[in-house]
């Protein structure tokens, strides 16, 4: 019965997915700002790379495979039939969607983007267009359904879907059969956008394959918006150009300066891999990750920080520890990150600055031995105080030649990042 249901559903999905869609009407700046508003407010999200590749965890046939964990099928040159043998082994009995969402919430992350299908082609949901999905495993639970329910119950963390255009498994995903695969892909995207309620972000990837064109990207973007007009789509829906989709996606790096007039998001790993790799213990410190978050926010960007759960469905302890530390800092200092805009001041040698209407937030990385010099600020400061000070006791301000100076305590209240609020007149 399930097979017949899949066949009927697949025919309906593919029939509608094959239709080309005209680009949606141009938004006014105000309409775009309204659609992008929650995402710009969020500033911090969780990326989740999870799939069959968590089982080998970086090793194949007794050998350590170089490169990132989720690319093991490619790097170890594993044939499709051999890789498919991982399907009956995938049984993540410790997966708990509510726990994952709780980890994100406690970290101060306001959205979660999960790999619904990575380059290996395996789908984490009950797809009517393939049997190469979660229902073919012993687990037989729709991971996306459980995450969608958990996010909805939480009410804080929005759900986003990653989907790879590149597919090493599908026989039509290359060469002259590509149009057939492209139709299949749109059918799956339709499943994702019609089966799980409002989706905050569609995060595409694998756009570098030669068969994928900018024109196909525009059509796919329009197709997504025809289903969920409010969805936010990254620039890899096209060829990754600055004007594709809604925002740019620098990977494993932070731009040197704000990208004028462009929304952007840095995605980054905590260690050296996206998908779980058991021997990768090269972890960035929580202090480093916090400073990266502040650096990104000071340039008007978002930070999508990755976790790679194990084959059992557990987010590694080293990831959770770092996220807890980041969440503890944000609980005190989140006002200086959420809903802020880029630094309006000259470069600051001691740290970074974010802004809101009527306020500047000075993030001090390197505590000075004397007064803090703040260039570019003159007579417009009403008062200054430490954000972590519940009493908001004023700090002494003096006008300088190129800005102001602020008298500070001898030692940094927070050795990682201390935030000073400047209230403007």
SVG drawing of the C-alpha trace seen along z (x, -y; Angstrom):
<svg xmlns="http://www.w3.org/2000/svg" viewBox="-2 -68 50 71">
<polyline fill="none" stroke="black" stroke-width="0.4" points="0.0,0.0 2.8,-2.4 4.5,-1.8 1.2,-2.5 0.7,-5.7 4.3,-6.8 3.7,-6.2 0.4,-8.2 2.0,-11.0 5.1,-11.1 3.1,-11.5 1.2,-14.4 4.3,-16.1 6.3,-15.7 3.4,-16.9 3.3,-20.2 7.0,-20.5 7.6,-20.4 5.9,-23.7 8.2,-26.7 7.4,-29.7 7.9,-33.3 9.9,-35.4 7.7,-36.8 6.7,-40.5 9.5,-42.8 9.2,-43.6 9.3,-47.1 12.2,-47.8 9.7,-47.9 8.2,-44.5 11.7,-43.0 12.6,-44.4 9.5,-43.0 10.2,-39.5 13.9,-39.6 13.2,-41.1 13.2,-38.0 16.4,-36.7 18.2,-40.0 17.0,-40.1 18.2,-36.6 21.9,-37.0 22.8,-33.5 21.6,-30.1 22.5,-26.4 23.6,-24.4 23.1,-20.6 24.9,-18.2 23.5,-14.7 23.1,-11.6 24.4,-8.2 28.0,-9.6 27.8,-9.8 28.1,-6.0 31.6,-5.6 32.5,-8.9 35.6,-9.5 36.8,-5.9 36.2,-3.4 37.5,0.2 39.8,-0.4 41.4,-3.6 41.1,-7.2 39.7,-9.2 41.0,-12.7 38.6,-15.6 35.3,-16.5 33.1,-13.7 30.0,-14.2 32.2,-13.9 33.4,-10.4 31.4,-8.8 33.4,-11.0 36.8,-11.0 36.9,-7.3 35.4,-6.6 32.6,-4.5 30.4,-3.0 26.7,-3.7 25.7,0.0 28.4,0.2 27.3,-3.2 23.7,-2.1 24.6,0.7 24.7,-2.1 20.9,-2.5 20.0,0.6 22.7,-0.4 21.2,-3.9 19.2,-3.6 19.7,-6.8 17.7,-5.6 19.0,-8.5 17.7,-11.2 15.5,-13.6 14.2,-16.6 13.1,-18.5 16.6,-18.1 18.3,-19.4 16.0,-22.4 16.6,-22.9 20.4,-22.9 19.9,-25.6 17.6,-27.7 20.0,-27.5 22.8,-28.6 20.9,-31.7 20.4,-30.4 17.2,-31.6 17.0,-29.3 18.1,-25.8 19.0,-24.6 19.2,-20.9 20.5,-18.9 17.4,-17.3 19.5,-15.8 23.2,-16.2 25.4,-15.4 25.0,-11.6 21.4,-11.9 20.0,-10.3 16.8,-12.0 16.0,-12.5 12.2,-12.7 9.5,-10.4 9.8,-11.3 7.2,-10.0 9.8,-10.4 12.4,-8.0 12.9,-4.9 16.4,-6.2 15.1,-7.9 14.7,-7.6 11.8,-5.2 14.1,-2.6 16.1,-2.5 15.3,-0.6 14.6,-4.0 11.5,-4.6 10.8,-8.1 10.5,-11.3 13.3,-13.4 12.0,-16.6 8.4,-16.1 9.8,-15.7 12.0,-18.8 9.2,-20.8 6.9,-19.9 9.7,-20.6 10.4,-24.0 6.7,-24.9 6.4,-23.8 9.4,-25.8 8.2,-29.0 11.7,-30.6 13.8,-28.5 12.7,-28.7 13.2,-25.7 15.2,-25.9 16.0,-23.3 19.3,-22.6 18.9,-20.8 21.8,-19.8 21.4,-20.4 24.3,-18.0 23.4,-14.4 25.9,-11.5 23.2,-8.8 20.5,-9.7 21.2,-8.2 19.8,-11.2 21.8,-13.8 24.4,-14.3 24.8,-14.7 21.9,-14.5 19.4,-13.1 19.7,-16.3 16.3,-17.7 14.7,-14.6 16.6,-15.0 15.8,-18.7 12.1,-17.8 12.6,-15.2 14.5,-17.8 11.6,-20.4 9.2,-17.7 11.2,-17.1 11.5,-20.8 7.7,-20.9 7.5,-18.1 9.7,-20.1 7.7,-23.3 4.2,-21.8 4.7,-19.1 6.2,-20.8 4.5,-24.1 6.2,-27.5 9.9,-27.2 12.1,-30.0 15.0,-29.4 15.7,-27.2 19.5,-26.8 20.6,-25.3 24.1,-24.0 25.9,-22.0 25.2,-24.7 28.6,-24.3 27.6,-21.3 28.0,-22.3 24.4,-21.2 23.0,-23.8 22.4,-27.2 21.5,-30.7 18.2,-30.4 17.3,-27.2 18.2,-28.9 15.8,-31.8 13.1,-29.3 13.7,-27.3 13.7,-30.5 10.4,-31.5 9.0,-28.0 9.8,-28.2 8.2,-31.6 5.1,-30.4 4.6,-27.9 5.9,-29.9 6.1,-33.6 7.8,-34.5 10.6,-32.0 14.2,-33.3 16.5,-31.7 20.3,-31.7 22.3,-32.7 23.3,-29.1 19.9,-28.6 21.5,-30.1 25.2,-30.0 26.2,-31.6 26.4,-35.1 25.9,-38.2 22.5,-38.9 21.2,-35.3 18.6,-34.6 18.2,-36.8 21.7,-36.6 25.3,-35.7 27.0,-32.7 30.7,-33.0 31.9,-29.6 34.4,-29.1 35.4,-32.8 34.3,-36.2 34.4,-39.2 37.0,-41.8 34.3,-44.5 30.5,-44.9 29.0,-44.1 27.2,-47.3 23.5,-46.8 23.8,-43.0 22.5,-40.5 25.0,-37.8 25.7,-34.8 28.9,-33.1 28.5,-29.4 31.3,-27.7 32.3,-24.5 33.4,-24.2 36.1,-21.8 37.3,-20.9 34.3,-18.9 30.6,-19.5 29.4,-15.9 30.5,-13.9 34.1,-12.6 35.1,-10.7 38.8,-11.6 38.4,-15.3 39.1,-16.9 40.5,-20.2 37.9,-22.3 37.7,-26.1 37.3,-27.5 34.0,-29.0 35.9,-32.4 37.0,-32.2 33.5,-31.4 32.0,-34.2 34.4,-36.7 33.6,-35.5 29.9,-36.0 30.6,-39.6 32.8,-40.2 30.1,-39.0 27.4,-41.0 29.6,-44.1 29.6,-43.8 25.9,-43.3 26.0,-39.5 24.5,-36.3 26.5,-33.4 25.3,-29.8 27.4,-27.6 27.5,-23.9 27.0,-20.7 27.5,-17.2 25.5,-14.7 26.7,-11.1 25.1,-8.1 23.0,-7.6 21.6,-11.1 23.6,-12.8 25.1,-16.3 28.7,-15.8 29.5,-16.9 32.3,-19.2 29.7,-21.1 27.2,-21.3 29.7,-22.7 30.7,-25.5 27.1,-26.3 26.3,-26.4 29.1,-28.9 28.0,-31.0 24.4,-30.9 25.5,-32.0 27.3,-35.0 24.3,-35.9 21.9,-35.6 23.7,-38.6 24.8,-40.4 22.3,-39.4 21.0,-42.9 24.3,-43.8 23.8,-41.2 20.1,-40.5 18.6,-43.1 21.7,-45.2 23.3,-46.8 26.9,-47.1 29.5,-49.3 29.2,-52.9 32.6,-53.9 36.1,-53.8 38.1,-50.6 38.5,-49.8 41.9,-48.3 40.5,-46.9 37.4,-45.2 34.1,-45.7 30.9,-47.8 27.3,-47.1 24.5,-49.6 20.7,-50.1 18.6,-53.2 20.0,-55.5 22.7,-53.1 26.2,-51.8 27.5,-48.6 31.3,-48.5 32.7,-44.9 36.1,-45.1 38.3,-42.1 41.6,-43.6 41.1,-45.4 43.1,-48.7 45.5,-49.7 44.1,-53.2 40.9,-54.9 39.3,-53.3 39.6,-55.5 36.6,-55.5 37.2,-57.3 34.4,-58.8 32.1,-59.6 32.0,-63.2 29.3,-65.2 26.4,-62.9 26.9,-60.5 24.4,-60.8 26.0,-58.1 28.0,-54.9 27.7,-51.8 28.6,-48.1 25.8,-46.0 26.4,-43.2 25.9,-45.7 22.3,-45.3 22.4,-48.7 23.8,-50.4 26.2,-52.5 27.6,-55.3 31.1,-55.2 33.1,-58.5 33.3,-59.9 35.7,-62.6 35.8,-64.3 38.9,-63.7 40.4,-65.1 39.0,-62.4 36.2,-61.0 35.8,-60.2 37.6,-58.3 35.9,-56.1 37.3,-55.3 37.0,-51.6 37.6,-49.2 41.3,-48.0 40.3,-44.5 37.9,-43.3 34.6,-42.1 34.5,-39.5 37.9,-38.3 36.5,-37.2 34.2,-40.1 33.0,-43.0 30.2,-45.1 29.9,-48.8 26.7,-50.6 26.8,-54.1 23.4,-55.8 23.2,-58.6 21.5,-62.0"/>
</svg>
